[in-house]
Amino acid sequence: MAKILCEERVLEYSKEFNVMVVKLTDGLSVKAIDIADILNLHPMMVYRWRQEFREGKLISNPSRRVNMSLDHREPKPLSKKQLNENELLKKENMRLKKENDLLKKWQQYLAEVRQNDSDS
């Protein structure tokens, strides 16, 4: 996607990425500034890429290369300890959601009681 060119963190994006962003801004009914915000880009970069695309300067050259970097490895299977911890966290999450729902209902009930008291 992007590579760091020097210590000041100047990023260089691939042409395929630039074209994808341009097509995303054209294909969706979303503002370019919103797309830039979502992709953590400066809006001027998106505007410049759109202009270069319209002028024919930005052309994607798709390749048939397969990325063999370590970043795209398949995830390791979870250990039994991790699975157990995951199950415990799911149970705790469900319990907390129920508590939250109960508290919301209690607040609604109290609001109704206060409303009824103030009406009478």
Secondary structure, DSSP 8 states (H G I E B T S, - for coil): -EEE-STT--EEE-HHHHHHHHHHHHHSSS-HHHHHHHTT--HHHHHHHHHHHHHT-------------GGG-------HHHHHHHHHHHHHHHHHHHHHHHHHHHHHHHHHHHHHHHH-
